[in-house]
Amino acid sequence: MDVDLDIIKEIGNIGVGSASTALGSMIDKSINISIPAVYVKNIKDFVATLSKNNKDICLTIYSNIEGDLSGGILNIYTRSFLEKLLGKSLEEITRIDKYKIMRYNDIITYSYINSIGRFLNIEIISTDSQIIDVLNINKILMKIVMDDISKYEEVIINETKIFLEKDESICYIALLLSKENLNKLFKIIKEKYGF
């Protein structure tokens, strides 16, 4: 499992790195990232950790994943990151700003999913992105636990420090998989890399 996580960490690092480069050029701001911390958690433990440690979390965007692996991806953003990205307080955001956030998120999601597909030579796409909530962390966490997302037992979490013009924020990319799809992912890694 440690070798599998090392490979997933490398995949995530490549995907998030590609995303930060694309996003930085799109908004004409300097974006740098740290090497992500990668771990696997039960979804309820992940939600409990978020609710305890991250009062700055204010937005989650969920997308379905289809193809050789099926599941979901949950991108979790902090207030400080989004306000720096948009150049305004979140209380002032408009429909246009929400649209921008969705497009920025699509870049991050596509880069991450695309790096998994390329690295493991599998077909995988993300579809149907939707904002779960802005500002209300309790509503976000309830949605994660109570809605469709709770059908996923395991979460592969990429916790990344993002430096947007030297301001540091933590963001999460959570790959949501059923036990069956998590085992399938690890089997693909073993077959491809012989571990």
BELRA-V841056 format. One record per residue. N is the residue number from 0. RES is the residue in one small letter. OMEGA is omega in degrees with one decimal (none if undefined). BURIAL is 1 if it has 9 or more other ideal C-beta (glycine too) atoms within 8 Angstrom, else 0. Layout:
N_RES_OMEGA_BURIAL, N_RES_OMEGA_BURIAL
This chain:
0_m_179.4_0, 1_d_178.4_0, 2_v_177.6_1, 3_d_-179.5_1, 4_l_176.3_1, 5_d_179.2_0, 6_i_177.8_1, 7_i_176.9_1, 8_k_179.0_1, 9_e_177.4_1, 10_i_-180.0_1, 11_g_179.4_1, 12_n_178.6_1, 13_i_-177.9_1, 14_g_-179.0_1, 15_v_176.4_1, 16_g_177.3_1, 17_s_-179.2_1, 18_a_-177.5_1, 19_s_177.3_1, 20_t_-179.1_1, 21_a_-179.2_1, 22_l_178.9_1, 23_g_179.7_1, 24_s_179.8_0, 25_m_-177.2_0, 26_i_178.8_0, 27_d_175.8_0, 28_k_179.3_0, 29_s_176.8_0, 30_i_175.0_1, 31_n_-179.4_0, 32_i_171.9_1, 33_s_171.9_0, 34_i_-174.3_0, 35_p_166.1_1, 36_a_-177.9_0, 37_v_177.3_1, 38_y_177.6_0, 39_v_178.6_1, 40_k_167.4_1, 41_n_-173.7_0, 42_i_-179.5_1, 43_k_176.3_0, 44_d_178.4_0, 45_f_179.2_1, 46_v_179.1_1, 47_a_178.3_0, 48_t_179.2_1, 49_l_-176.1_1, 50_s_-179.8_1, 51_k_-164.6_0, 52_n_-168.5_0, 53_n_-179.8_1, 54_k_-179.1_0, 55_d_-179.2_0, 56_i_-176.5_1, 57_c_-176.5_1, 58_l_170.4_1, 59_t_176.0_1, 60_i_-177.0_1, 61_y_174.4_1, 62_s_172.8_1, 63_n_173.5_1, 64_i_179.7_1, 65_e_178.2_0, 66_g_-179.2_1, 67_d_170.2_0, 68_l_174.4_1, 69_s_-178.0_0, 70_g_-179.6_1, 71_g_174.5_1, 72_i_-177.6_1, 73_l_176.3_1, 74_n_-173.6_1, 75_i_-173.6_1, 76_y_177.4_1, 77_t_177.1_1, 78_r_-175.5_1, 79_s_179.5_1, 80_f_-177.1_1, 81_l_179.4_1, 82_e_176.7_1, 83_k_-179.6_1, 84_l_-176.7_1, 85_l_-178.6_1, 86_g_178.5_0, 87_k_176.6_0, 88_s_-180.0_0, 89_l_176.4_1, 90_e_-178.2_0, 91_e_-173.5_0, 92_i_-178.4_1, 93_t_174.7_0, 94_r_179.0_0, 95_i_178.7_0, 96_d_177.4_1, 97_k_176.8_1, 98_y_178.0_0, 99_k_179.7_1, 100_i_179.3_1, 101_m_179.6_1, 102_r_176.7_0, 103_y_179.0_1, 104_n_178.4_1, 105_d_177.9_1, 106_i_-178.8_1, 107_i_-178.6_1, 108_t_-179.0_1, 109_y_-179.0_1, 110_s_-179.4_1, 111_y_-178.5_1, 112_i_179.9_1, 113_n_179.6_1, 114_s_175.5_1, 115_i_-179.5_1, 116_g_-179.9_1, 117_r_-175.2_0, 118_f_-176.5_1, 119_l_179.4_1, 120_n_176.9_0, 121_i_176.3_1, 122_e_-178.5_0, 123_i_179.1_1, 124_i_173.8_1, 125_s_-178.7_1, 126_t_168.4_0, 127_d_176.0_0, 128_s_176.4_1, 129_q_174.4_0, 130_i_176.4_1, 131_i_177.6_1, 132_d_172.5_1, 133_v_173.0_1, 134_l_-170.8_1, 135_n_-176.7_0, 136_i_-179.9_1, 137_n_177.4_0, 138_k_178.1_1, 139_i_-176.2_1, 140_l_177.1_1, 141_m_179.5_0, 142_k_-179.7_1, 143_i_-175.2_1, 144_v_-168.6_1, 145_m_-171.5_0, 146_d_179.6_0, 147_d_-173.5_0, 148_i_-177.9_1, 149_s_177.0_1, 150_k_178.8_0, 151_y_-177.1_1, 152_e_-172.8_0, 153_e_178.2_1, 154_v_169.7_1, 155_i_-173.5_1, 156_i_170.0_1, 157_n_178.4_1, 158_e_-171.0_1, 159_t_170.6_1, 160_k_178.3_0, 161_i_178.2_1, 162_f_179.4_1, 163_l_-174.0_1, 164_e_174.4_0, 165_k_173.7_0, 166_d_-175.4_1, 167_e_174.5_0, 168_s_173.6_1, 169_i_174.5_1, 170_c_-179.1_1, 171_y_166.0_1, 172_i_-176.5_1, 173_a_176.7_1, 174_l_-174.5_1, 175_l_-177.3_1, 176_l_168.8_1, 177_s_178.1_1, 178_k_-179.6_0, 179_e_-179.0_0, 180_n_174.4_1, 181_l_177.1_1, 182_n_177.8_0, 183_k_177.9_1, 184_l_-179.4_1, 185_f_176.4_1, 186_k_177.9_0, 187_i_178.8_1, 188_i_-180.0_1, 189_k_-179.6_1, 190_e_-177.0_0, 191_k_-174.1_0, 192_y_173.1_0, 193_g_179.1_0, 194_f_none_0
